[in-house]
């Protein structure tokens, strides 16, 4: 649950990098929250519960996806590829599952490496 809270705290941060674990744990927890909301939609008779959650989680999801793309040394604008049906979804799956660039890249230090304090 700490990964989910971490991403929520960084909702407005589109710079820097996000580890695979940060991205995928956030995605998993979001999915686990979303499933009962779909059941609630059926119970209530409309889509208000799941739509409300989707609106709340939209900005944090976008931010963590952009940071994940930065970790693979791709621009955040690559997130638009996800809008292409099927091909875009597969491409985003590959981009987000790919190992991040080792060491520092143009978006910052590797989040797996601890910064050296001098």
CNS distance restraints for C-alpha pairs under 8 A (distance, minus, plus):
assign (resid   1 and name CA) (resid   5 and name CA) 6.48 0.50 0.50
assign (resid   1 and name CA) (resid  29 and name CA) 7.33 0.50 0.50
assign (resid   2 and name CA) (resid   6 and name CA) 5.99 0.50 0.50
assign (resid   3 and name CA) (resid   7 and name CA) 6.30 0.50 0.50
assign (resid   3 and name CA) (resid  22 and name CA) 5.78 0.50 0.50
assign (resid   3 and name CA) (resid  25 and name CA) 6.20 0.50 0.50
assign (resid   3 and name CA) (resid  26 and name CA) 6.03 0.50 0.50
assign (resid   4 and name CA) (resid   8 and name CA) 6.31 0.50 0.50
assign (resid   4 and name CA) (resid  22 and name CA) 7.95 0.50 0.50
assign (resid   4 and name CA) (resid  25 and name CA) 6.99 0.50 0.50
assign (resid   4 and name CA) (resid  26 and name CA) 4.90 0.50 0.50
assign (resid   4 and name CA) (resid  29 and name CA) 6.78 0.50 0.50
assign (resid   4 and name CA) (resid  30 and name CA) 7.94 0.50 0.50
assign (resid   5 and name CA) (resid   9 and name CA) 6.14 0.50 0.50
assign (resid   6 and name CA) (resid  10 and name CA) 6.39 0.50 0.50
assign (resid   7 and name CA) (resid  11 and name CA) 6.17 0.50 0.50
assign (resid   7 and name CA) (resid  22 and name CA) 7.58 0.50 0.50
assign (resid   7 and name CA) (resid  26 and name CA) 7.06 0.50 0.50
assign (resid   7 and name CA) (resid  60 and name CA) 6.30 0.50 0.50
assign (resid   7 and name CA) (resid  64 and name CA) 6.63 0.50 0.50
assign (resid   8 and name CA) (resid  60 and name CA) 5.76 0.50 0.50
assign (resid  10 and name CA) (resid  60 and name CA) 7.11 0.50 0.50
assign (resid  10 and name CA) (resid  63 and name CA) 7.63 0.50 0.50
assign (resid  11 and name CA) (resid  59 and name CA) 6.11 0.50 0.50
assign (resid  11 and name CA) (resid  60 and name CA) 4.26 0.50 0.50
assign (resid  11 and name CA) (resid  61 and name CA) 7.84 0.50 0.50
assign (resid  11 and name CA) (resid  63 and name CA) 5.96 0.50 0.50
assign (resid  11 and name CA) (resid  64 and name CA) 7.65 0.50 0.50
assign (resid  12 and name CA) (resid  59 and name CA) 7.48 0.50 0.50
assign (resid  12 and name CA) (resid  60 and name CA) 7.25 0.50 0.50
assign (resid  12 and name CA) (resid  63 and name CA) 6.76 0.50 0.50
assign (resid  13 and name CA) (resid  63 and name CA) 6.29 0.50 0.50
assign (resid  14 and name CA) (resid  63 and name CA) 5.11 0.50 0.50
assign (resid  14 and name CA) (resid  64 and name CA) 7.41 0.50 0.50
assign (resid  14 and name CA) (resid  66 and name CA) 6.24 0.50 0.50
assign (resid  14 and name CA) (resid  67 and name CA) 6.07 0.50 0.50
assign (resid  15 and name CA) (resid  66 and name CA) 7.93 0.50 0.50
assign (resid  15 and name CA) (resid  67 and name CA) 6.36 0.50 0.50
assign (resid  15 and name CA) (resid  70 and name CA) 7.98 0.50 0.50
assign (resid  15 and name CA) (resid 107 and name CA) 6.94 0.50 0.50
assign (resid  16 and name CA) (resid  67 and name CA) 5.80 0.50 0.50
assign (resid  16 and name CA) (resid  70 and name CA) 6.77 0.50 0.50
assign (resid  16 and name CA) (resid  71 and name CA) 7.75 0.50 0.50
assign (resid  16 and name CA) (resid 107 and name CA) 5.31 0.50 0.50
assign (resid  16 and name CA) (resid 108 and name CA) 5.50 0.50 0.50
assign (resid  16 and name CA) (resid 109 and name CA) 7.82 0.50 0.50
assign (resid  17 and name CA) (resid  67 and name CA) 4.45 0.50 0.50
assign (resid  17 and name CA) (resid  68 and name CA) 5.85 0.50 0.50
assign (resid  17 and name CA) (resid  69 and name CA) 7.67 0.50 0.50
assign (resid  17 and name CA) (resid  70 and name CA) 5.38 0.50 0.50
assign (resid  17 and name CA) (resid  71 and name CA) 4.76 0.50 0.50
assign (resid  17 and name CA) (resid 107 and name CA) 6.60 0.50 0.50
assign (resid  17 and name CA) (resid 108 and name CA) 6.65 0.50 0.50
assign (resid  17 and name CA) (resid 109 and name CA) 7.59 0.50 0.50
assign (resid  17 and name CA) (resid 110 and name CA) 7.12 0.50 0.50
assign (resid  17 and name CA) (resid 111 and name CA) 6.48 0.50 0.50
assign (resid  18 and name CA) (resid  22 and name CA) 6.24 0.50 0.50
assign (resid  18 and name CA) (resid  23 and name CA) 6.73 0.50 0.50
assign (resid  18 and name CA) (resid  64 and name CA) 6.61 0.50 0.50
assign (resid  18 and name CA) (resid  67 and name CA) 4.97 0.50 0.50
assign (resid  18 and name CA) (resid  68 and name CA) 4.67 0.50 0.50
assign (resid  18 and name CA) (resid  70 and name CA) 7.52 0.50 0.50
assign (resid  18 and name CA) (resid  71 and name CA) 6.01 0.50 0.50
assign (resid  18 and name CA) (resid 111 and name CA) 6.57 0.50 0.50
assign (resid  19 and name CA) (resid  23 and name CA) 6.45 0.50 0.50
assign (resid  19 and name CA) (resid  68 and name CA) 6.42 0.50 0.50
assign (resid  19 and name CA) (resid  71 and name CA) 6.92 0.50 0.50
assign (resid  19 and name CA) (resid 100 and name CA) 7.26 0.50 0.50
assign (resid  19 and name CA) (resid 111 and name CA) 6.19 0.50 0.50
assign (resid  19 and name CA) (resid 112 and name CA) 7.05 0.50 0.50
assign (resid  20 and name CA) (resid  24 and name CA) 5.99 0.50 0.50
assign (resid  20 and name CA) (resid  68 and name CA) 6.91 0.50 0.50
assign (resid  20 and name CA) (resid  96 and name CA) 6.95 0.50 0.50
assign (resid  20 and name CA) (resid  97 and name CA) 6.70 0.50 0.50
assign (resid  20 and name CA) (resid  98 and name CA) 7.95 0.50 0.50
assign (resid  20 and name CA) (resid  99 and name CA) 7.34 0.50 0.50
assign (resid  20 and name CA) (resid 100 and name CA) 7.69 0.50 0.50
assign (resid  21 and name CA) (resid  25 and name CA) 5.76 0.50 0.50
assign (resid  22 and name CA) (resid  26 and name CA) 6.14 0.50 0.50
assign (resid  23 and name CA) (resid  27 and name CA) 6.21 0.50 0.50
assign (resid  23 and name CA) (resid  64 and name CA) 6.27 0.50 0.50
assign (resid  23 and name CA) (resid  65 and name CA) 7.04 0.50 0.50
assign (resid  23 and name CA) (resid  68 and name CA) 6.72 0.50 0.50
assign (resid  23 and name CA) (resid  96 and name CA) 7.84 0.50 0.50
assign (resid  24 and name CA) (resid  28 and name CA) 6.01 0.50 0.50
assign (resid  25 and name CA) (resid  29 and name CA) 6.12 0.50 0.50
assign (resid  26 and name CA) (resid  30 and name CA) 6.01 0.50 0.50
assign (resid  27 and name CA) (resid  31 and name CA) 6.15 0.50 0.50
assign (resid  28 and name CA) (resid  32 and name CA) 6.22 0.50 0.50
assign (resid  29 and name CA) (resid  33 and name CA) 6.19 0.50 0.50
assign (resid  30 and name CA) (resid  34 and name CA) 6.02 0.50 0.50
assign (resid  31 and name CA) (resid  35 and name CA) 6.23 0.50 0.50
assign (resid  32 and name CA) (resid  36 and name CA) 7.45 0.50 0.50
assign (resid  33 and name CA) (resid  37 and name CA) 6.82 0.50 0.50
assign (resid  34 and name CA) (resid  38 and name CA) 6.40 0.50 0.50
assign (resid  34 and name CA) (resid  50 and name CA) 6.57 0.50 0.50
assign (resid  34 and name CA) (resid  53 and name CA) 7.56 0.50 0.50
assign (resid  35 and name CA) (resid  39 and name CA) 6.73 0.50 0.50
assign (resid  36 and name CA) (resid  40 and name CA) 6.19 0.50 0.50
assign (resid  37 and name CA) (resid  41 and name CA) 6.10 0.50 0.50
assign (resid  37 and name CA) (resid  49 and name CA) 5.79 0.50 0.50
assign (resid  37 and name CA) (resid  50 and name CA) 5.21 0.50 0.50
assign (resid  38 and name CA) (resid  42 and name CA) 6.62 0.50 0.50
assign (resid  38 and name CA) (resid  47 and name CA) 7.77 0.50 0.50
assign (resid  38 and name CA) (resid  49 and name CA) 7.62 0.50 0.50
assign (resid  38 and name CA) (resid  50 and name CA) 6.06 0.50 0.50
assign (resid  39 and name CA) (resid  43 and name CA) 6.36 0.50 0.50
assign (resid  40 and name CA) (resid  44 and name CA) 5.95 0.50 0.50
assign (resid  40 and name CA) (resid  49 and name CA) 6.75 0.50 0.50
assign (resid  41 and name CA) (resid  45 and name CA) 5.77 0.50 0.50
assign (resid  41 and name CA) (resid  46 and name CA) 5.31 0.50 0.50
assign (resid  41 and name CA) (resid  47 and name CA) 4.96 0.50 0.50
assign (resid  41 and name CA) (resid  48 and name CA) 6.79 0.50 0.50
assign (resid  41 and name CA) (resid  49 and name CA) 6.09 0.50 0.50
assign (resid  41 and name CA) (resid  50 and name CA) 6.75 0.50 0.50
assign (resid  42 and name CA) (resid  46 and name CA) 6.71 0.50 0.50
assign (resid  42 and name CA) (resid  47 and name CA) 7.82 0.50 0.50
assign (resid  47 and name CA) (resid  51 and name CA) 5.85 0.50 0.50
assign (resid  48 and name CA) (resid  52 and name CA) 5.77 0.50 0.50
assign (resid  49 and name CA) (resid  53 and name CA) 6.36 0.50 0.50
assign (resid  50 and name CA) (resid  54 and name CA) 6.07 0.50 0.50
assign (resid  51 and name CA) (resid  55 and name CA) 6.23 0.50 0.50
assign (resid  52 and name CA) (resid  56 and name CA) 6.30 0.50 0.50
assign (resid  53 and name CA) (resid  57 and name CA) 6.06 0.50 0.50
assign (resid  54 and name CA) (resid  58 and name CA) 5.87 0.50 0.50
assign (resid  55 and name CA) (resid  59 and name CA) 7.94 0.50 0.50
assign (resid  57 and name CA) (resid  61 and name CA) 6.02 0.50 0.50
assign (resid  58 and name CA) (resid  62 and name CA) 6.18 0.50 0.50
assign (resid  59 and name CA) (resid  63 and name CA) 6.11 0.50 0.50
assign (resid  60 and name CA) (resid  64 and name CA) 6.13 0.50 0.50
assign (resid  61 and name CA) (resid  65 and name CA) 6.09 0.50 0.50
assign (resid  62 and name CA) (resid  66 and name CA) 6.19 0.50 0.50
assign (resid  63 and name CA) (resid  67 and name CA) 6.25 0.50 0.50
assign (resid  64 and name CA) (resid  68 and name CA) 5.99 0.50 0.50
assign (resid  65 and name CA) (resid  69 and name CA) 6.19 0.50 0.50
assign (resid  65 and name CA) (resid  76 and name CA) 7.87 0.50 0.50
assign (resid  65 and name CA) (resid  79 and name CA) 7.24 0.50 0.50
assign (resid  65 and name CA) (resid  96 and name CA) 7.66 0.50 0.50
assign (resid  66 and name CA) (resid  70 and name CA) 6.23 0.50 0.50
assign (resid  66 and name CA) (resid  75 and name CA) 7.59 0.50 0.50
assign (resid  66 and name CA) (resid  76 and name CA) 4.60 0.50 0.50
assign (resid  66 and name CA) (resid  77 and name CA) 7.75 0.50 0.50
assign (resid  66 and name CA) (resid  79 and name CA) 6.76 0.50 0.50
assign (resid  67 and name CA) (resid  71 and name CA) 6.32 0.50 0.50
assign (resid  67 and name CA) (resid  76 and name CA) 7.28 0.50 0.50
assign (resid  68 and name CA) (resid  72 and name CA) 6.77 0.50 0.50
assign (resid  68 and name CA) (resid  96 and name CA) 6.28 0.50 0.50
assign (resid  69 and name CA) (resid  73 and name CA) 6.45 0.50 0.50
assign (resid  69 and name CA) (resid  74 and name CA) 5.17 0.50 0.50
assign (resid  69 and name CA) (resid  75 and name CA) 6.50 0.50 0.50
assign (resid  69 and name CA) (resid  76 and name CA) 6.07 0.50 0.50
assign (resid  69 and name CA) (resid  78 and name CA) 7.46 0.50 0.50
assign (resid  69 and name CA) (resid  79 and name CA) 7.88 0.50 0.50
assign (resid  69 and name CA) (resid  95 and name CA) 6.77 0.50 0.50
assign (resid  69 and name CA) (resid  96 and name CA) 6.62 0.50 0.50
assign (resid  70 and name CA) (resid  74 and name CA) 5.12 0.50 0.50
assign (resid  70 and name CA) (resid  75 and name CA) 6.05 0.50 0.50
assign (resid  70 and name CA) (resid  76 and name CA) 6.57 0.50 0.50
assign (resid  70 and name CA) (resid 107 and name CA) 5.95 0.50 0.50
assign (resid  71 and name CA) (resid 100 and name CA) 4.86 0.50 0.50
assign (resid  71 and name CA) (resid 101 and name CA) 6.22 0.50 0.50
assign (resid  71 and name CA) (resid 105 and name CA) 7.91 0.50 0.50
assign (resid  71 and name CA) (resid 107 and name CA) 7.36 0.50 0.50
assign (resid  71 and name CA) (resid 110 and name CA) 7.30 0.50 0.50
assign (resid  72 and name CA) (resid  95 and name CA) 7.24 0.50 0.50
assign (resid  72 and name CA) (resid  96 and name CA) 7.94 0.50 0.50
assign (resid  72 and name CA) (resid  98 and name CA) 6.97 0.50 0.50
assign (resid  72 and name CA) (resid  99 and name CA) 6.80 0.50 0.50
assign (resid  72 and name CA) (resid 100 and name CA) 4.45 0.50 0.50
assign (resid  72 and name CA) (resid 101 and name CA) 5.43 0.50 0.50
assign (resid  73 and name CA) (resid 100 and name CA) 7.47 0.50 0.50
assign (resid  73 and name CA) (resid 101 and name CA) 6.54 0.50 0.50
assign (resid  73 and name CA) (resid 105 and name CA) 6.60 0.50 0.50
assign (resid  73 and name CA) (resid 106 and name CA) 7.22 0.50 0.50
assign (resid  73 and name CA) (resid 107 and name CA) 7.24 0.50 0.50
assign (resid  74 and name CA) (resid  78 and name CA) 6.92 0.50 0.50
assign (resid  78 and name CA) (resid  82 and name CA) 7.76 0.50 0.50
assign (resid  79 and name CA) (resid  83 and name CA) 7.88 0.50 0.50
assign (resid  79 and name CA) (resid  92 and name CA) 7.41 0.50 0.50
assign (resid  80 and name CA) (resid  84 and name CA) 7.80 0.50 0.50
assign (resid  81 and name CA) (resid  88 and name CA) 4.96 0.50 0.50
assign (resid  81 and name CA) (resid  89 and name CA) 7.72 0.50 0.50
assign (resid  81 and name CA) (resid  91 and name CA) 7.42 0.50 0.50
assign (resid  81 and name CA) (resid  92 and name CA) 7.15 0.50 0.50
assign (resid  82 and name CA) (resid  87 and name CA) 7.96 0.50 0.50
assign (resid  82 and name CA) (resid  88 and name CA) 4.24 0.50 0.50
assign (resid  82 and name CA) (resid  89 and name CA) 5.13 0.50 0.50
assign (resid  82 and name CA) (resid  91 and name CA) 7.28 0.50 0.50
assign (resid  82 and name CA) (resid  92 and name CA) 5.86 0.50 0.50
assign (resid  83 and name CA) (resid  88 and name CA) 6.04 0.50 0.50
assign (resid  83 and name CA) (resid  89 and name CA) 7.49 0.50 0.50
assign (resid  84 and name CA) (resid  88 and name CA) 4.47 0.50 0.50
assign (resid  84 and name CA) (resid  89 and name CA) 7.06 0.50 0.50
assign (resid  85 and name CA) (resid  89 and name CA) 6.58 0.50 0.50
assign (resid  86 and name CA) (resid  90 and name CA) 6.20 0.50 0.50
assign (resid  87 and name CA) (resid  91 and name CA) 6.10 0.50 0.50
assign (resid  88 and name CA) (resid  92 and name CA) 6.07 0.50 0.50
assign (resid  89 and name CA) (resid  93 and name CA) 6.14 0.50 0.50
assign (resid  90 and name CA) (resid  94 and name CA) 6.28 0.50 0.50
assign (resid  91 and name CA) (resid  95 and name CA) 6.11 0.50 0.50
assign (resid  92 and name CA) (resid  96 and name CA) 5.98 0.50 0.50
assign (resid  93 and name CA) (resid  97 and name CA) 6.06 0.50 0.50
assign (resid  94 and name CA) (resid  98 and name CA) 6.03 0.50 0.50
assign (resid 100 and name CA) (resid 110 and name CA) 7.76 0.50 0.50
assign (resid 101 and name CA) (resid 105 and name CA) 7.01 0.50 0.50
assign (resid 101 and name CA) (resid 110 and name CA) 7.37 0.50 0.50
assign (resid 102 and name CA) (resid 110 and name CA) 6.39 0.50 0.50
assign (resid 103 and name CA) (resid 109 and name CA) 6.25 0.50 0.50
assign (resid 103 and name CA) (resid 110 and name CA) 5.24 0.50 0.50
assign (resid 103 and name CA) (resid 113 and name CA) 7.67 0.50 0.50
assign (resid 104 and name CA) (resid 108 and name CA) 5.60 0.50 0.50
assign (resid 104 and name CA) (resid 109 and name CA) 4.21 0.50 0.50
assign (resid 104 and name CA) (resid 110 and name CA) 5.45 0.50 0.50
assign (resid 105 and name CA) (resid 109 and name CA) 6.48 0.50 0.50
assign (resid 105 and name CA) (resid 110 and name CA) 7.58 0.50 0.50
assign (resid 109 and name CA) (resid 113 and name CA) 7.50 0.50 0.50
assign (resid 109 and name CA) (resid 115 and name CA) 7.95 0.50 0.50
